[in-house]
């Protein structure tokens, strides 16, 4: 990996001038409902993740998600 990587308490990841922000999806109520639907197998989460990347390829993931329409990207998973 090239450059300095940092993570702050505001859930922002910075890498060489790029910032990636996360979100909990609309608060506790929405997140709770989503967790329940997933636990009850009523929400096919596997269909939402369209691209997966290793952490070493985070810049490629950022590019795919940044140009989602061009890549038919819905959610990008970085592991």
C-alpha positions, -999 to 999 in steps of 0.1 A, spaced: 0 0 0 12 35 -8 7 65 14 -5 71 49 -38 55 60 -57 70 90 -91 63 107 -108 88 130 -137 84 154 -160 101 129 -158 69 107 -137 86 80 -109 68 63 -83 89 46 -57 76 22 -35 100 2 -60 128 1 -91 106 -6 -118 104 20 -143 76 23 -172 81 47 -194 55 63 -230 56 74 -253 35 96 -281 38 72 -306 62 87 -304 57 125 -312 30 150 -347 23 139 -338 17 103 -307 -3 112 -328 -24 137 -354 -32 110 -327 -41 85 -310 -64 110 -343 -81 117 -351 -86 80 -316 -101 75 -319 -124 105 -353 -136 93 -338 -142 58 -364 -118 43 -338 -95 28 -314 -111 3 -283 -91 13 -260 -112 -10 -277 -96 -40 -268 -61 -28 -230 -67 -28 -220 -65 -65 -182 -61 -61 -157 -73 -35 -122 -61 -29 -94 -68 -5 -82 -39 16 -51 -37 -5 -73 -28 -35 -92 -1 -17 -85 25 -44 -100 3 -71 -130 -2 -49 -133 36 -44 -132 40 -82 -158 14 -89 -182 28 -63 -175 64 -75 -186 54 -110 -214 30 -99 -236 35 -130 -207 26 -153 -199 -6 -134 -234 -17 -124 -223 -13 -88 -248 -13 -59 -226 -20 -29 -189 -26 -27 -175 -48 0 -140 -43 13 -125 -70 34 
